[in-house]
Amino acid sequence: MNSYKDFWSKKELETYIFLLCANADAIESASELNLIKSKVDIKTFEKIYREFSEDTEEDRFEKIEDAINKHDYSHMELGQLRKEMEEIFMSDSKMSMMESNIKRIMNNMLY
């Protein structure tokens, strides 16, 4: 049986990370979800959203960390990913404390 680590593409991983960012304050706003959908095709979004919704917070971080280690991201790609994460955090014009914590955790995972 294949696991997420065996089949997540970079785009799928990034979608999962973006969903984590949108869900950081436990509220996925329409603007956050629309922004994510604008970055990925709908089939990928729906597949990853289903998986994300079924995972615990602990599972989410473990999956992300494992998948990041699987892919060989360049410094430019990581910079772009961080920029897009910031867009999602700020799509509702404010950054909550929980969003700041997720940002810090993700920055540690990515670097």
Secondary structure, DSSP 4 states (H G I P E B T S, - for coil): ---HHHH--HHHHHHHHHHHHHTTTS---HHHHHHHHHHS-HHHHHHHHHHHHHS-HHHHHHHHHHHHHHS---HHHHHHHHHHHHHHHGGGS---HHHHHHHHHHHHHH-
